[in-house]
Every structure is written in C-alpha cells, then in structure tokens.
Amino acid sequence: MNNKNYNNNPEGLRHIRTLIDEQKTVMMASELDTVPFSICPMTLQQMDQQGDLWFFVAKDSGLFQDIEKDNRVQIIYNDEQKHTYISIYGNATHIIANQKKDELWNSNLLTWFEGKDDPNLALISVNMESAFYWDNENAKLVSLFKIGKGGSVKEESGSGVKGYVNL
C-alpha cells in the first residue's frame, strides 16, 4: 500500500472530495474525551466548496447537546463498494440557515423530521481539521486476478493508497 500525505496542501482537500462523492450514512462520534464516546449514524448531505461537511440533526438529540458542550467530532466514512475508508476529525457548529436547509432538504428526511420547517430541525456543519484515508479501489480486482492465477488473497497488492490530510 502506497502512502500519500498532504500537509496544509489544497490538493489534500481535493483528494478527500474525490473520495466523498455522494450522500452517505457515516458514523459521527462526539464526547471524544469520554469512554466510551458517543456515536450515532448520520447522513452526510454535502461537502461544500470550502470542504465543510453538512448534516441535518434534531435539536433535542444527544448529538446536538454534545456539540454544545464540546464541538470536536470524529466522522467514520466507509464505502465498501469502492473500498474507500476515511476517518475525519473536525469541529462541528450548529447552523440555522433556511437557504441551506432548502438546498439540502430531500424527502428521505421525512423519516426523522416533519418537513423542512420542523422546529426541531437544525444543520450541523463540520469543519475538517485532518483526515486519514485508505483508498483501495483496485484491490478487489487485483485480488480476484491473483486468485485466478493461483495466488493468495492475503498477498500485498500494492494497488491501494493510504494517507493523511492536514487542513
């Protein structure tokens, strides 16, 4: 597996953007100083042009309250089909912005909210500080090729990339 690190380099943000290319359920951890920390599934709505990650959240949720006490969060992103894994550390901020709500709202959110005008609905914006990523998109094809050639799945394929992005 190759290593590629980006320190205060805009290319790192561009690389993370290529890995996060759609709405996705992620795990968001809060209360990072406690054991066990608090964790809940959240749907990533968008990564904006500045690299901030946007989520809808209920104002009466534990996550919303945790962020009021300590805004540090860890986000675990997993895309098994693409063999992409990301751990993101950042700071979350509660946002009340009707224009952004209108932009990001979709009918799938009706499972948790009464509508985009639900008084319990808020947005969280997470400003990324750093991220670790593992991008193994070609690993499955290489492993299958090696199986066909009599190789072992446990062999190192060399096709993946892992790295660190410090924003």
C-alpha positions as CSV (number, residue, x, y, z in Angstrom):
1,M,0.0,0.0,0.0
2,N,1.4,3.4,-1.0
3,N,1.5,6.4,1.4
4,K,0.5,9.9,0.3
5,N,0.3,12.7,2.8
6,Y,-0.9,16.3,2.3
7,N,0.1,18.9,4.9
8,N,-1.6,22.2,4.5
9,N,-2.0,21.5,0.8
10,P,-5.2,22.2,-1.1
11,E,-4.6,19.0,-3.1
12,G,-5.4,17.1,0.1
13,L,-8.9,18.6,0.2
14,R,-9.4,17.9,-3.5
15,H,-8.5,14.3,-2.9
16,I,-10.9,13.9,0.0
17,R,-13.6,15.4,-2.2
18,T,-13.0,12.7,-4.8
19,L,-13.5,10.0,-2.2
20,I,-16.7,11.6,-0.8
21,D,-18.8,11.9,-3.9
22,E,-22.4,11.2,-2.7
23,Q,-24.8,11.3,0.2
24,K,-23.7,8.6,2.6
25,T,-24.5,7.3,6.0
26,V,-21.5,7.8,8.3
27,M,-20.8,7.3,12.0
28,M,-20.3,10.6,13.9
29,A,-18.6,10.4,17.3
30,S,-18.9,13.1,19.9
31,E,-17.8,13.5,23.6
32,L,-14.4,12.3,22.4
33,D,-12.9,12.6,25.9
34,T,-15.2,10.1,27.4
35,V,-15.0,6.3,27.3
36,P,-17.0,5.1,25.6
37,F,-17.6,8.2,23.4
38,S,-21.0,8.8,22.0
39,I,-21.6,7.7,18.4
40,C,-24.5,7.8,16.0
41,P,-25.3,7.3,12.4
42,M,-25.7,10.5,10.3
43,T,-26.4,11.1,6.7
44,L,-23.7,13.2,5.1
45,Q,-25.7,15.7,2.9
46,Q,-22.9,17.6,1.2
47,M,-19.2,18.5,1.2
48,D,-19.3,22.2,0.2
49,Q,-16.7,24.1,-1.8
50,Q,-14.7,25.0,1.4
51,G,-14.6,21.4,2.5
52,D,-17.2,21.7,5.2
53,L,-19.4,18.6,5.8
54,W,-23.2,19.2,6.2
55,F,-25.7,17.1,8.2
56,F,-29.3,17.5,9.4
57,V,-29.8,17.0,13.2
58,A,-32.6,17.1,15.7
59,K,-32.2,19.9,18.2
60,D,-33.4,17.6,21.0
61,S,-30.8,14.9,20.2
62,G,-27.9,13.9,22.3
63,L,-25.5,14.8,19.4
64,F,-26.8,18.3,19.3
65,Q,-26.4,18.7,23.0
66,D,-22.9,17.1,22.9
67,I,-21.7,19.6,20.4
68,E,-22.9,22.5,22.6
69,K,-20.5,21.2,25.3
70,D,-17.6,20.2,23.1
71,N,-17.7,20.7,19.3
72,R,-14.9,18.2,18.5
73,V,-16.2,15.3,16.4
74,Q,-14.8,12.3,14.6
75,I,-16.5,11.0,11.4
76,I,-16.0,7.5,10.1
77,Y,-16.8,7.1,6.4
78,N,-16.9,3.7,4.8
79,D,-17.7,2.8,1.2
80,E,-17.3,-0.9,0.8
81,Q,-18.1,-1.0,-2.9
82,K,-15.3,1.4,-3.7
83,H,-13.0,0.1,-0.9
84,T,-12.7,3.6,0.5
85,Y,-12.4,4.4,4.2
86,I,-11.9,7.8,5.8
87,S,-11.6,9.0,9.4
88,I,-12.2,12.7,9.7
89,Y,-11.5,14.9,12.7
90,G,-13.1,18.3,12.9
91,N,-15.2,20.9,14.7
92,A,-19.0,20.9,14.4
93,T,-21.1,24.0,14.5
94,H,-24.9,24.3,14.8
95,I,-26.3,26.3,11.9
96,I,-29.7,27.8,11.5
97,A,-29.8,28.7,7.8
98,N,-33.1,28.5,5.9
99,Q,-31.4,28.8,2.5
100,K,-29.1,25.9,3.2
101,K,-32.0,23.8,4.6
102,D,-33.8,24.4,1.3
103,E,-30.7,23.5,-0.7
104,L,-30.1,20.2,1.2
105,W,-33.6,19.1,2.0
106,N,-34.8,15.8,0.5
107,S,-37.9,13.6,1.1
108,N,-35.8,10.8,2.7
109,L,-35.5,13.1,5.8
110,L,-39.2,12.8,6.4
111,T,-38.4,9.6,8.3
112,W,-36.9,11.7,11.1
113,F,-38.5,15.2,10.6
114,E,-42.0,16.5,9.9
115,G,-40.6,18.6,7.0
116,K,-38.0,21.3,6.3
117,D,-40.0,23.7,8.5
118,D,-39.9,21.3,11.5
119,P,-38.9,23.5,14.5
120,N,-36.7,20.6,15.8
121,L,-34.6,20.6,12.6
122,A,-31.2,22.1,12.5
123,L,-28.0,21.8,10.5
124,I,-24.5,20.8,11.6
125,S,-21.5,22.0,9.7
126,V,-18.2,20.1,10.4
127,N,-15.0,22.0,9.5
128,M,-12.4,19.3,8.8
129,E,-9.1,19.7,10.5
130,S,-7.5,16.4,9.5
131,A,-8.3,13.1,7.8
132,F,-6.8,9.7,7.4
133,Y,-7.9,7.8,4.3
134,W,-7.5,4.3,2.8
135,D,-8.3,4.2,-0.9
136,N,-8.2,0.6,-2.2
137,E,-10.5,0.9,-5.2
138,N,-8.4,-1.5,-7.3
139,A,-7.7,-4.0,-4.5
140,K,-10.7,-6.2,-5.3
141,L,-9.8,-6.6,-9.0
142,V,-6.2,-7.3,-8.1
143,S,-7.2,-9.9,-5.5
144,L,-9.5,-11.6,-8.0
145,F,-6.8,-11.6,-10.6
146,K,-4.4,-13.2,-8.2
147,I,-6.9,-15.9,-7.2
148,G,-7.3,-16.7,-10.9
149,K,-3.5,-17.0,-11.3
150,G,-3.3,-19.3,-8.2
151,G,-2.2,-16.5,-5.9
152,S,-3.3,-15.9,-2.3
153,V,-5.9,-13.2,-1.3
154,K,-3.6,-12.3,1.5
155,E,-0.8,-11.2,-0.8
156,E,0.0,-7.4,-0.7
157,S,-1.5,-5.9,-3.9
158,G,0.3,-2.6,-3.8
159,S,-2.7,-1.1,-5.5
160,G,-4.1,0.9,-2.5
161,V,-3.2,4.3,-1.2
162,K,-3.4,5.4,2.4
163,G,-2.6,8.9,3.6
164,Y,-3.1,11.8,5.9
165,V,-4.6,15.2,5.1
166,N,-3.9,18.1,7.5
167,L,-6.1,21.0,6.6
